[in-house]
Amino acid sequence: MILVNTDFITGKELETLTIVKGSTIQSKHIGKDILSGLKTIVGGELTAYTEMINEARAIATKRMVQEAESLEADAIINIRYSTSNVMQGAAEVLVYGTAVKFR
């Protein structure tokens, strides 16, 4: 499966299928949340949250690809990510794009 954030794939003629998406909501346990809160006092990267968002992005992308594969798509173009806070210490990651077939 080819994944791109452009509206074309060089050298390929595309047939548009439909929009596909994947999402997940992830959180860290209270211990990591407290430690991250303390880290904000001195500054620096909140690695627990970086790991959480990276994991969430991978899960959401996998779900989007599975949806495209169920449509027998060859690629997904115009991929976009969106993140939002759901509650303290929890974030939703949404990814979406256009499933296409090669002609």
N, C-alpha and C positions, 0 to 999 in steps of 0.2 A: 504494500500500500504506500503510495506516494503522498506525502503531506507537505503542503506549501501554504504560505500566507499571501501569495500572489493570485491574480485571477486567470492565470494561464500557466501552462507547462510547455516550455520550449520544445518545439518539434512535434507536439501532439495536438490533434483536433479533438475537442471535447464535446461530449453530450451531457448536458446537465440533468441530474436525476432529482435531487431534493436537498434540503438542508438537513444536516445531521448534527447531533449534539451529544455531549456527555457532561455529567456534573457529579459532584460529591461535596459533602460537608464534613470537614475534619476538625478535630480539637486535640489539645494536649491535656494530659492529666493535671490535676491541681498542683502537684509538686513542681512540675516544669513551669506552670503558669506563675507561681509565686517566685521562683528563681528568675524568670524573665522580668517580672515586675521589679525585682531588686536590681537587675542589670540596667534598667532604664535610668537609674539614679546616676550611674557612672558612665553610661553610654556604651556603644559598641553594638555589634551584630547580635541579634537574638537568634542564635543557631537553632534552638528548638523550634521556633516558628519558621525559620527558613526551611528546615527539614520537613515540617508539616505541610507547607505550601508546595514544595517540590513533590512530595508524595501525593498530595491532592491533585496536582496538575497531571501527574503520570496516570492516576486512576481515571480522571475525567477524560484524558486523551484516549486511553484504552477503551473506554465505553463508547466514545464517539467512533473510533475505528471499528468496533464490533457492529455498531449500527450500520455503518457504511458497507461492511463486508456482507451483512445480511441482505443488502440491496445489490450485491455483486458489483460494487463500485471498484474502479481501478485506482482512484485517487480522491483526495479531499483538497479542495482549493479554498482560498480566502479564509483561512483559519484565524480565529480571533479568540482571545482569552478574556475572561472577566472574573474579578474577585470581589467579594463583598463580605463584610462582617455579619454574622448571623446573631451572635451574642458574644459576651466577653470570652476570649480564648478560642472561639470557633469561627471558621471562615468557609464560605462556599466558593468553589472554583467551577466555573462554567466555561466550556469550550464548544465552539460551533464552527461549521464550515459548510461548503457545498460539495456534496458527493457527485462525482462525475465518472463517466465511462469513456474509454478511448474509442474513437471511430476507426 
